Amino acid sequence: MNLDKVIDLFMFREGTDEEVKGSYQPIITTGSVVWGVILRTAIIMIISLFVIEYFDLREYWWLLAFILWVGAAYPGWRQYQKFQSRMKTFQEETLCGSCIHLDVTSQLCKIFDEHPTRDYIPCEGANWEPIHFDSEAT
């Protein structure tokens, strides 16, 4: 994992599959959103502990809760909504999106353990099985 990807996770930047030529790794997944929230929460908690002790602001604990919401939870929730929207579009536009072997939470083919993209299908359609309409699909 390079420094640019860590900064993207920290800043909740929207990534696309086409950013890195020749790479079949999605930029934003559910795990990267959760990792970004955890990273931001840890940084905010460490900084706030020092600030609270230095300025003796113990009676303003609610301010920390507000800063955690604004600085970590809400941006993470918005990024997750963008990821869900992108995955819905991915499912509608690609062959892998209608396959039973696609794990939509991680954008991963369960058989080949690879990330499909709009330009790359891990099995090239050979192992494609349709999603059953009577089962609940997310």
Buried (B, 14 or more C-beta within 10 A) or exposed (E): EEEEBEEBBEEBBEBEBEEEEEEEEBBBBBEBBEBBBEBBBEEBEEEBEEEBEEEEEEEEEEEBEEBBEEBBBEBBEEBBEBBBEBBEEBBEEBEBBBBBBBEBEBBBBEBEEBBBBBEBBBBEEEBBEEBEEEEEEE
